[in-house]
């Protein structure tokens, strides 16, 4: 929607997030490691930006769904190895909000999951809060997206995914308290991959600035009232 707003107002150059690829590539990279022990070429898979202009927008962008996924666009996506695993594999992608951004990530994850069905692999979208509420005895309140998810909920949810037999978990690392939790999960033999954000990334840095700025503005409003 932000892109639509700017492009319709005559801003003819834009570099939006490739949310489909954010959901797609991590699933394939994790599968490749589980099935064939093939490691990614680099520790961080940096998605190449695609620039929208007035000359290419009709072929690249849908104002309702975002980037158009076609045969040409598919060339940028990671490819699964030509080897099927010895057992059924379970991959979980963890999210915690239901918004347009996450739904577009989900579409990428679903496409990767459909591709891996023939490889004896299932890929599941896990809404962390609902998963913890239904699968564990942890006493949780109704989810408030403005307050985020506590350390206890993250820990309970990721541990439960391991107990439920997931071979790999893909998650955003929104807070540094997740680092020791992820370390512990890795020691259990579960593969962990991060997508979209991590505390030390530029995106994490900007996200922290955004949160702090909003906090200051809220405090200012309270004082003025």
Secondary structure, DSSP 4 states (H G I P E B T S, - for coil): -HHHHHHHTT--EE----HHHHHHHHHHHHHHHHHH-PPPSSSS-PPPP--EETTTHHHHEETTTEE---TTGGGGS----S---SS-EEEEEEE---SHHHHHHHHHHHHHHHHHGGGTEEEEEEEHHHHHHHHS--------TTT---HHHHHHHHHHHHHTT-SEEEE---STTHHHHHHHHHHTT-EEEE-S--TTSHHHHHHHHHHHHHHHHHHHHHHH-
